[in-house]
Structure formats: structure tokens, C-alpha cells
Amino acid sequence: MDDTLPRAMVLKSYTPEPGSAVELGAGDPVWVGEESTAYPGWVRITAPNGSKTWAPQAYVRGEPGTRGAMTVEYNSTELAVREREKVTVTLEYKGWAWVRTDDGREGWIPLDVLGPFSSLGA
């Protein structure tokens, strides 16, 4: 475990919407859709296989309604987490965090389900 990364406690359980995660590489073509109203800075993208997901706008080259491309590798996995689960936060982006659980699972969860981690009583 990397002790330099911040730790957090899940304050309320989170279950992602049903669907499959999309993994894309830098340069992969995507169709760029609308920006999220709930999470500005995230855009709806459609992968070459037709799968739709949300991605950080900073990871996508192209304007809404046009064909674009990914600027970096991207994995859209959302993670189911339980209340009081401890996670390591490896990235934060506009309302979401990419986290790793103590059992090794990784994915995106909304920041509003996280709170500070305290080793006291943990």
C-alpha cells in the first residue's frame, strides 16, 4: 500500500448503475456527447463498440456532437462500496474519485460518499 496517497472512509454505500465498464487507450476514437449537468467537466462518450459512458472532459479531444479521441488511457469502471469501507484515493476529478479498496478493487465513486479516514477505532 502506498502510504503517500490519501485514505478515506466510505460514509454511505454506493452502487453504480447497471452497465459495462469501457476501457479506452490514448488516441482511440469516440463520439463526444453532452456535458453532464450533475457533474460539469464530465462528458458522455460513445466508444467504437457502441458502449456509452461518462469521461472526464480533460481526457477527450473534441467538442460535443463531434467525433473526437481519447487523449489518455481511460477506464470507466464505477465501484460498488459499502459504508465504513476504507479506500485509498489515487485521483480526484470534478466530483469523483478513482479509489482502491483494501482488497484491491479499483474504480470511480462519487466524492460525496467519502469522508476523512481516521485510524482511531478503525
LONU-897560 format. One record per residue: residue number from 1; residue in three letters; x, y, z of N, C-alpha, C, CB in turn. Coordinates in nm, 2 decimals, decimal comma, m for minus. Glycine has a CB too. Layout:
PT  n  res  nX  nY  nZ  caX  caY  caZ  cX  cY  cZ  cbX  cbY  cbZ
PT  NUM  ALA  X  Y  Z  X  Y  Z  X  Y  Z  X  Y  Z
...
//
This chain:
PT  n  res  nX  nY  nZ  caX  caY  caZ  cX  cY  cZ  cbX  cbY  cbZ
PT  1  MET  0,09  m0,12  0,00  0,00  0,00  0,00  0,09  0,12  0,00  m0,10  0,00  0,12
PT  2  ASP  0,05  0,22  m0,08  0,13  0,35  m0,09  0,09  0,44  0,03  0,11  0,41  m0,23
PT  3  ASP  0,17  0,46  0,12  0,14  0,55  0,24  0,13  0,70  0,20  0,24  0,53  0,35
PT  4  THR  0,18  0,74  0,08  0,17  0,88  0,05  0,04  0,92  m0,01  0,28  0,91  m0,06
PT  5  LEU  m0,05  0,82  m0,05  m0,18  0,86  m0,10  m0,28  0,87  0,01  m0,22  0,75  m0,20
PT  6  PRO  m0,38  0,96  m0,01  m0,48  0,98  0,10  m0,57  0,87  0,11  m0,56  1,11  0,07
PT  7  ARG  m0,61  0,84  0,24  m0,71  0,74  0,27  m0,84  0,81  0,30  m0,66  0,65  0,39
PT  8  ALA  m0,95  0,73  0,28  m1,08  0,79  0,31  m1,17  0,67  0,36  m1,14  0,86  0,19
PT  9  MET  m1,28  0,71  0,43  m1,38  0,62  0,47  m1,51  0,64  0,39  m1,41  0,64  0,63
PT  10  VAL  m1,57  0,53  0,35  m1,70  0,54  0,28  m1,80  0,57  0,39  m1,73  0,41  0,20
PT  11  LEU  m1,87  0,69  0,37  m1,98  0,73  0,47  m2,11  0,67  0,43  m1,99  0,88  0,47
PT  12  LYS  m2,14  0,64  0,31  m2,26  0,58  0,27  m2,23  0,49  0,15  m2,37  0,68  0,23
PT  13  SER  m2,30  0,37  0,14  m2,28  0,28  0,04  m2,31  0,34  m0,10  m2,36  0,15  0,06
PT  14  TYR  m2,24  0,29  m0,20  m2,26  0,34  m0,34  m2,27  0,21  m0,43  m2,15  0,44  m0,39
PT  15  THR  m2,38  0,21  m0,51  m2,39  0,10  m0,61  m2,40  0,17  m0,75  m2,51  0,01  m0,58
PT  16  PRO  m2,31  0,14  m0,84  m2,32  0,20  m0,97  m2,45  0,16  m1,05  m2,20  0,17  m1,06
PT  17  GLU  m2,48  0,24  m1,15  m2,59  0,20  m1,24  m2,55  0,07  m1,32  m2,63  0,32  m1,34
PT  18  PRO  m2,64  m0,01  m1,36  m2,60  m0,13  m1,43  m2,53  m0,09  m1,57  m2,72  m0,22  m1,46
PT  19  GLY  m2,44  m0,17  m1,61  m2,37  m0,14  m1,74  m2,23  m0,20  m1,73  m2,38  0,00  m1,77
PT  20  SER  m2,17  m0,20  m1,85  m2,03  m0,25  m1,85  m1,93  m0,13  m1,86  m2,01  m0,33  m1,98
PT  21  ALA  m1,82  m0,15  m1,80  m1,72  m0,05  m1,80  m1,65  m0,05  m1,94  m1,61  m0,08  m1,69
PT  22  VAL  m1,60  0,07  m1,97  m1,54  0,09  m2,10  m1,39  0,12  m2,08  m1,60  0,20  m2,19
PT  23  GLU  m1,30  0,05  m2,15  m1,16  0,08  m2,14  m1,11  0,13  m2,27  m1,08  m0,04  m2,09
PT  24  LEU  m1,05  0,24  m2,28  m1,00  0,30  m2,40  m0,86  0,35  m2,39  m1,09  0,43  m2,44
PT  25  GLY  m0,79  0,35  m2,50  m0,65  0,39  m2,50  m0,64  0,53  m2,55  m0,56  0,30  m2,58
PT  26  ALA  m0,52  0,59  m2,53  m0,49  0,72  m2,59  m0,50  0,71  m2,74  m0,35  0,78  m2,54
PT  27  GLY  m0,57  0,81  m2,80  m0,59  0,81  m2,94  m0,71  0,73  m2,99  m0,47  0,75  m3,01
PT  28  ASP  m0,78  0,65  m2,91  m0,90  0,58  m2,95  m1,01  0,68  m2,99  m0,94  0,48  m2,84
PT  29  PRO  m1,07  0,65  m3,10  m1,18  0,74  m3,14  m1,31  0,73  m3,06  m1,22  0,72  m3,29
PT  30  VAL  m1,37  0,83  m3,03  m1,50  0,83  m2,96  m1,59  0,94  m3,02  m1,48  0,86  m2,80
PT  31  TRP  m1,72  0,92  m3,00  m1,82  1,02  m3,03  m1,84  1,10  m2,90  m1,96  0,96  m3,09
PT  32  VAL  m1,83  1,23  m2,91  m1,84  1,32  m2,79  m1,98  1,37  m2,78  m1,74  1,44  m2,80
PT  33  GLY  m2,04  1,34  m2,67  m2,18  1,38  m2,65  m2,19  1,50  m2,55  m2,26  1,27  m2,59
PT  34  GLU  m2,30  1,51  m2,48  m2,33  1,63  m2,40  m2,24  1,63  m2,27  m2,47  1,63  m2,36
PT  35  GLU  m2,23  1,74  m2,21  m2,16  1,76  m2,08  m2,27  1,73  m1,97  m2,10  1,90  m2,06
PT  36  SER  m2,22  1,66  m1,86  m2,31  1,63  m1,75  m2,36  1,76  m1,68  m2,24  1,54  m1,65
PT  37  THR  m2,49  1,76  m1,65  m2,54  1,88  m1,57  m2,51  1,85  m1,43  m2,69  1,89  m1,60
PT  38  ALA  m2,51  1,73  m1,38  m2,49  1,70  m1,24  m2,34  1,71  m1,21  m2,54  1,56  m1,21
PT  39  TYR  m2,25  1,68  m1,30  m2,11  1,68  m1,28  m2,04  1,75  m1,40  m2,05  1,54  m1,27
PT  40  PRO  m2,05  1,89  m1,40  m1,98  1,96  m1,50  m1,83  1,92  m1,51  m1,99  2,11  m1,48
PT  41  GLY  m1,78  1,91  m1,63  m1,65  1,87  m1,66  m1,64  1,72  m1,70  m1,57  1,89  m1,53
PT  42  TRP  m1,76  1,65  m1,70  m1,77  1,52  m1,75  m1,85  1,52  m1,87  m1,83  1,42  m1,64
PT  43  VAL  m1,81  1,44  m1,97  m1,89  1,43  m2,10  m1,93  1,29  m2,13  m1,81  1,49  m2,22
PT  44  ARG  m2,04  1,28  m2,19  m2,09  1,14  m2,24  m2,01  1,11  m2,36  m2,25  1,14  m2,27
PT  45  ILE  m1,95  0,99  m2,37  m1,88  0,95  m2,49  m1,94  0,82  m2,53  m1,73  0,94  m2,46
PT  46  THR  m1,93  0,79  m2,66  m1,96  0,66  m2,72  m1,84  0,60  m2,78  m2,07  0,68  m2,83
PT  47  ALA  m1,80  0,48  m2,73  m1,68  0,41  m2,78  m1,71  0,35  m2,91  m1,64  0,30  m2,67
PT  48  PRO  m1,61  0,30  m2,98  m1,62  0,24  m3,11  m1,72  0,12  m3,12  m1,49  0,20  m3,17
PT  49  ASN  m1,73  0,05  m3,00  m1,82  m0,07  m3,00  m1,96  m0,03  m2,96  m1,77  m0,17  m2,89
PT  50  GLY  m1,99  0,10  m2,95  m2,12  0,15  m2,92  m2,15  0,17  m2,78  m2,22  0,05  m2,98
PT  51  SER  m2,07  0,13  m2,69  m2,09  0,15  m2,54  m2,08  0,30  m2,51  m1,98  0,07  m2,46
PT  52  LYS  m2,17  0,34  m2,42  m2,17  0,48  m2,38  m2,13  0,49  m2,23  m2,31  0,54  m2,40
PT  53  THR  m2,06  0,59  m2,20  m2,02  0,61  m2,06  m1,98  0,76  m2,05  m1,89  0,52  m2,03
PT  54  TRP  m1,95  0,80  m1,92  m1,90  0,93  m1,89  m1,75  0,93  m1,88  m1,97  0,98  m1,76
PT  55  ALA  m1,69  1,04  m1,92  m1,55  1,05  m1,91  m1,51  1,19  m1,87  m1,48  1,01  m2,04
PT  56  PRO  m1,40  1,21  m1,80  m1,35  1,35  m1,78  m1,33  1,42  m1,91  m1,22  1,34  m1,69
PT  57  GLN  m1,38  1,54  m1,92  m1,37  1,62  m2,04  m1,22  1,65  m2,07  m1,44  1,76  m2,02
PT  58  ALA  m1,14  1,65  m1,97  m0,99  1,68  m1,99  m0,93  1,56  m2,06  m0,92  1,70  m1,86
PT  59  TYR  m0,99  1,44  m2,06  m0,94  1,32  m2,13  m0,98  1,30  m2,27  m0,98  1,20  m2,05
PT  60  VAL  m1,07  1,40  m2,32  m1,13  1,38  m2,45  m1,10  1,50  m2,54  m1,28  1,36  m2,44
PT  61  ARG  m1,05  1,48  m2,66  m1,03  1,58  m2,76  m1,15  1,58  m2,85  m0,90  1,57  m2,84
PT  62  GLY  m1,22  1,70  m2,86  m1,34  1,71  m2,95  m1,45  1,78  m2,88  m1,38  1,57  m2,99
PT  63  GLU  m1,53  1,84  m2,95  m1,65  1,92  m2,90  m1,77  1,83  m2,90  m1,67  2,05  m2,98
PT  64  PRO  m1,87  1,86  m2,81  m1,99  1,79  m2,81  m2,06  1,78  m2,95  m2,09  1,85  m2,71
PT  65  GLY  m2,10  1,67  m2,99  m2,17  1,65  m3,12  m2,07  1,62  m3,23  m2,25  1,77  m3,15
PT  66  THR  m1,94  1,59  m3,20  m1,84  1,56  m3,30  m1,77  1,44  m3,27  m1,74  1,68  m3,31
PT  67  ARG  m1,70  1,39  m3,37  m1,61  1,27  m3,34  m1,48  1,33  m3,28  m1,58  1,20  m3,48
PT  68  GLY  m1,44  1,26  m3,18  m1,32  1,30  m3,11  m1,23  1,18  m3,08  m1,35  1,37  m2,98
PT  69  ALA  m1,14  1,20  m2,98  m1,04  1,09  m2,95  m1,01  1,11  m2,80  m0,92  1,10  m3,04
PT  70  MET  m0,97  1,00  m2,74  m0,92  1,00  m2,60  m0,78  1,05  m2,61  m0,92  0,86  m2,54
PT  71  THR  m0,74  1,14  m2,51  m0,61  1,19  m2,50  m0,52  1,11  m2,41  m0,61  1,34  m2,45
PT  72  VAL  m0,58  1,02  m2,33  m0,51  0,93  m2,23  m0,58  0,80  m2,22  m0,50  1,00  m2,09
PT  73  GLU  m0,52  0,70  m2,16  m0,59  0,58  m2,13  m0,70  0,61  m2,03  m0,49  0,47  m2,08
PT  74  TYR  m0,81  0,54  m2,05  m0,92  0,57  m1,96  m1,00  0,44  m1,93  m1,02  0,67  m2,02
PT  75  ASN  m1,04  0,42  m1,80  m1,12  0,31  m1,76  m1,24  0,37  m1,69  m1,04  0,21  m1,67
PT  76  SER  m1,36  0,34  m1,73  m1,48  0,40  m1,67  m1,55  0,32  m1,56  m1,59  0,42  m1,78
PT  77  THR  m1,47  0,22  m1,51  m1,53  0,13  m1,40  m1,58  0,22  m1,29  m1,42  0,03  m1,36
PT  78  GLU  m1,70  0,20  m1,25  m1,76  0,25  m1,12  m1,76  0,14  m1,02  m1,90  0,32  m1,14
PT  79  LEU  m1,72  0,17  m0,90  m1,70  0,07  m0,80  m1,82  0,07  m0,70  m1,57  0,10  m0,72
PT  80  ALA  m1,87  m0,05  m0,66  m1,96  m0,06  m0,55  m1,89  m0,06  m0,42  m2,05  m0,19  m0,57
PT  81  VAL  m1,92  0,02  m0,33  m1,86  0,02  m0,20  m1,96  0,02  m0,09  m1,77  0,15  m0,19
PT  82  ARG  m1,92  m0,03  0,03  m2,00  m0,04  0,14  m1,97  0,07  0,25  m1,99  m0,18  0,21
PT  83  GLU  m2,07  0,11  0,32  m2,05  0,20  0,43  m1,94  0,15  0,52  m2,18  0,23  0,51
PT  84  ARG  m1,85  0,24  0,57  m1,74  0,21  0,66  m1,62  0,14  0,59  m1,79  0,13  0,77
PT  85  GLU  m1,63  0,12  0,46  m1,52  0,06  0,39  m1,41  0,16  0,38  m1,56  0,00  0,25
PT  86  LYS  m1,28  0,12  0,39  m1,17  0,21  0,38  m1,11  0,20  0,24  m1,06  0,18  0,49
PT  87  VAL  m1,08  0,32  0,18  m1,02  0,32  0,04  m0,90  0,41  0,04  m1,13  0,37  m0,06
PT  88  THR  m0,82  0,39  m0,06  m0,71  0,48  m0,09  m0,75  0,56  m0,22  m0,58  0,40  m0,12
PT  89  VAL  m0,74  0,69  m0,21  m0,78  0,78  m0,32  m0,66  0,81  m0,40  m0,84  0,92  m0,27
PT  90  THR  m0,66  0,76  m0,53  m0,55  0,78  m0,62  m0,57  0,90  m0,72  m0,52  0,65  m0,70
PT  91  LEU  m0,69  0,94  m0,73  m0,72  1,05  m0,82  m0,85  1,11  m0,79  m0,72  1,01  m0,97
PT  92  GLU  m0,86  1,25  m0,79  m0,99  1,32  m0,78  m1,01  1,40  m0,90  m0,99  1,41  m0,65
PT  93  TYR  m1,14  1,40  m0,95  m1,17  1,48  m1,07  m1,32  1,52  m1,07  m1,14  1,40  m1,20
PT  94  LYS  m1,34  1,65  m1,04  m1,47  1,71  m1,06  m1,59  1,63  m1,00  m1,50  1,75  m1,20
PT  95  GLY  m1,58  1,60  m0,87  m1,69  1,53  m0,80  m1,67  1,38  m0,79  m1,81  1,56  m0,87
PT  96  TRP  m1,57  1,33  m0,85  m1,55  1,18  m0,85  m1,41  1,15  m0,80  m1,58  1,12  m0,98
PT  97  ALA  m1,39  1,03  m0,75  m1,25  0,98  m0,71  m1,23  0,84  m0,77  m1,24  0,98  m0,56
PT  98  TRP  m1,11  0,82  m0,82  m1,07  0,69  m0,85  m1,00  0,63  m0,72  m0,96  0,68  m0,97
PT  99  VAL  m1,06  0,52  m0,67  m1,01  0,47  m0,55  m0,97  0,32  m0,56  m1,12  0,48  m0,44
PT  100  ARG  m0,89  0,28  m0,46  m0,86  0,14  m0,45  m0,90  0,09  m0,31  m0,70  0,11  m0,47
PT  101  THR  m0,97  m0,02  m0,31  m1,01  m0,08  m0,18  m0,90  m0,16  m0,12  m1,14  m0,16  m0,19
PT  102  ASP  m0,91  m0,19  0,01  m0,81  m0,27  0,08  m0,80  m0,41  0,02  m0,83  m0,28  0,22
PT  103  ASP  m0,91  m0,46  m0,05  m0,90  m0,59  m0,11  m0,86  m0,58  m0,26  m1,03  m0,66  m0,10
PT  104  GLY  m0,81  m0,46  m0,30  m0,76  m0,45  m0,44  m0,85  m0,41  m0,55  m0,69  m0,58  m0,47
PT  105  ARG  m0,98  m0,39  m0,52  m1,07  m0,34  m0,63  m1,04  m0,20  m0,66  m1,21  m0,37  m0,59
PT  106  GLU  m1,06  m0,15  m0,78  m1,04  m0,01  m0,82  m1,15  0,04  m0,91  m0,91  0,00  m0,89
PT  107  GLY  m1,18  0,16  m0,90  m1,29  0,23  m0,98  m1,33  0,36  m0,93  m1,41  0,14  m0,98
PT  108  TRP  m1,42  0,42  m1,00  m1,47  0,56  m0,97  m1,58  0,55  m0,87  m1,52  0,63  m1,10
PT  109  ILE  m1,59  0,64  m0,77  m1,70  0,66  m0,69  m1,72  0,81  m0,67  m1,68  0,59  m0,55
PT  110  PRO  m1,85  0,85  m0,64  m1,87  1,00  m0,61  m1,80  1,04  m0,49  m2,02  1,03  m0,61
PT  111  LEU  m1,74  1,16  m0,49  m1,67  1,21  m0,37  m1,77  1,23  m0,25  m1,61  1,35  m0,40
PT  112  ASP  m1,89  1,26  m0,28  m1,99  1,28  m0,17  m2,02  1,16  m0,08  m2,11  1,34  m0,22
PT  113  VAL  m1,97  1,04  m0,12  m1,99  0,92  m0,03  m1,87  0,90  0,06  m2,01  0,80  m0,12
PT  114  LEU  m1,76  0,99  0,04  m1,64  0,97  0,12  m1,63  1,07  0,23  m1,52  0,98  0,03
PT  115  GLY  m1,56  1,03  0,34  m1,53  1,12  0,45  m1,39  1,09  0,49  m1,63  1,10  0,56
PT  116  PRO  m1,34  1,17  0,58  m1,20  1,15  0,63  m1,18  1,02  0,69  m1,16  1,26  0,72
PT  117  PHE  m1,06  0,97  0,68  m1,02  0,84  0,74  m0,95  0,87  0,87  m0,93  0,76  0,64
PT  118  SER  m0,98  0,79  0,97  m0,91  0,80  1,10  m0,87  0,66  1,13  m1,00  0,87  1,21
PT  119  SER  m0,75  0,64  1,17  m0,71  0,51  1,21  m0,76  0,48  1,35  m0,55  0,50  1,21
PT  120  LEU  m0,81  0,58  1,42  m0,86  0,55  1,56  m0,99  0,47  1,55  m0,88  0,68  1,63
PT  121  GLY  m0,99  0,36  1,61  m1,11  0,28  1,61  m1,14  0,21  1,48  m1,23  0,36  1,65
PT  122  ALA  m1,05  0,21  1,39  m1,07  0,15  1,25  m1,05  0,00  1,26  m0,98  0,22  1,15
//
